[in-house]
Amino acid sequence: MIKKLLFTPGPTPIPPEALLAMAQPIDYHRSDAAVTLIKDVLEKLKHVFQTENDVLFLTSSGTGAMEGAVANLLAREDKVIVIRSGKFGERWSEICTAYGIEVLPIDVTWGASVEPEAVEALLTEHPDVKAIFATLCETSTGALHDIEALAGLTRVRPTLLVVDAVSALAADDLQMDNWGVDVVVSCSQKGLMTPPGLAFAALNQRAWDAVTCSDLPKYYFDFRKAHQSGLEGSVPYTPAVTLLAALQCALNRLCAEGIRNTIARHNRLAVATRSAIKALGFSLFAASPANTLTSIRLPSEIDGKAFINLMRDTYGVTYAGGQSQLSGKIVRIAHLGWMDENDVVVAISAFERGLHAIGYEVPLGAGVTAAQEVFRKEN
């Protein structure tokens, strides 16, 4: 018998009460119970987003919220800065281009984080830039970006800061209100411990002012419709009711733990994982790694694709591989969502075992010991 274990940065493991909530008989999405459910979920999301702004949701993947942000904030003559440091930074650029928006790219080496000075220089050169599109955690590399520093640049300018927190919400710190971030988008299947299918967006007043000036086409992803419906405990179009029920259970967990404690837990798991990987003689791929996941640089003698397949097919352990030019060159181990210290120990011990199975010698137990030492000192 093989027990399947998931260590990917989305989807992530789901708490049992959330799974059970989805097994209940489905309800009508216009019922009084659905109104109560939607209002409760939207209120609890504010805690996770660290904001007093209203949060709206869409029935889509996180990319839907990203596209919605572009379509609702911008007008045809606008130009924007896009930080491209990996697959998902590039996605911002692709969406903007699809809507005919002029993109001023800041290309960052994969694995590195953007230098705020580079952003400031481009802002100074182009003071009429409408928005900066950034990523909290570049999931394809595991790199964390300094959103607080970027917000320091935009909140004293008319430029909006729009942040993709799809993978990192509730794992890496993002204080929307305290830092002055204008828009944050995310989704359900990462730190929110719910299956894929829900996307979220939070906008401050500056962002809503921009919405009133937008002339880009939009229908399903019209934020104004979603916002007004949310205030009434409703939705413009049929929602994923079962996913909302699961999300409510997951949010109950997060709110009981408290967002600051949740972020601290993710940091502890990340530090332990990084310590374990270094103890095994590997290096990290990201220069400034996020709490969300750890990206491991593989030596040339390890075929990353074959290793990922071996772990999944033989041991039931699923890590994520590299994307695009990193395919076969890195392994990504997530410590995200419904995970604790024991999960990290299992992930590392399985990693050690898999390396031995392919004939790559590492000191068995060294990674586990290093992780345990972090937990021992933290407790």
Order of alpha helices (4+ residues) and beta strands (2+ residues): beta-alpha-alpha-beta-alpha-beta-alpha-beta-alpha-beta-beta-beta-alpha-beta-alpha-beta-beta-alpha-alpha-alpha-alpha-beta-beta-alpha-beta-beta-beta-alpha-alpha
